[in-house]
């Protein structure tokens, strides 16, 4: 919601996998699954990673801490591995936690299947492919698959379905469901010694063969030959619609298995459109968790309320819930308290907290007390 997760965030933090090699006690693995407790009217979520070698006892200990500190739902990153998720989900359910299966979607770092197909990857306007390590934008784990390539799309949806089949899961949670950042959050630009006052060729995607050929079949013009593709509305809208249609297909897949679809998204729809070709208010989706990490944008704390309200208003009349995402490492306990209230006051249905493993006792105390 991992760079970050900002979901971009992506751009500054890497996902941490747990590698506890202890053998899990049999009784923990055979815990009878129970239905999670009914969620509160204002839900608290937490992004968290679980490694494939982590023991059941270690997982239960970490989940218990979250439950004891007011968390209602957990977004579990298992690197899209249904087996690991099947181990973690019953433990969470037993504790009364909702389980949401978090996955990297169009950005698929380390995907062994995708890496066998260089033509599946996005290409920049400058001709650089996300398949080639040295040519990836910003960071090495930016390995973006083209939603326009039919086999790449089929692969992504197969991962979605694999997670949706796991018992005890409430939703499949799409992260990095977008294109690479054509514009970084302004607070991150100094890290890369960049100025982005226009769409730069190295950060403008997807000029892969699959994408260009699909676009040309619809609009009979080649974006590779445009003098200024940034002002061509059809070209921009094509990419917005490629992400939209992928989300809509994922929605049908998960609902076939009686699960819901959720996603980590950029702060509000107009901003997401501008920065990463992601117009999430037009998606068929049950829940969105906009990552309103105000400090990434050099904004003040009250921007959390502004961005929450903007997203809520853009979703008016739709069944989609909005849960505000907060970047807790940069929030003092007092600011966290204010941020929670701002989200509530501006129409959010809940709050999702990131980052995994860095919550302080003081922050947890604020969360617990805010539920009373």
Secondary structure, DSSP 4 states (H G I P E B T S, - for coil): ---EE---HHHH-PPPPP---PPPPHHHHTPPP-PPPPPPSSEEEEEEE--TT--HHHHHHHHHHHHHTT--EEEEE-TT-HHHHHHHHHHHHHTT-EEEEEEE-SB-TT-TTGGG-GGGB-BBTTS-BTTSGGG-SSSTT--BBPTTSHHHHHHHHHHHHHHHTSTT--EEEEES-S---SS--GGGGGGGT---SS--GGG-B--SHHHHHHHHHHHS--GGG-S-GGG-HHHHHHHHHHHHHHHHHHHHHHHHTT-EEEEEE-SSHHHHHHHHS--GGGS--SEEEEB--GGGGT--TTHHHHHHHHHHHHTTTSS-EEEEEEEGGG--HHHHHHHHHHHHHTT-SEEEEE-TT---HHHHHHHHHHT-
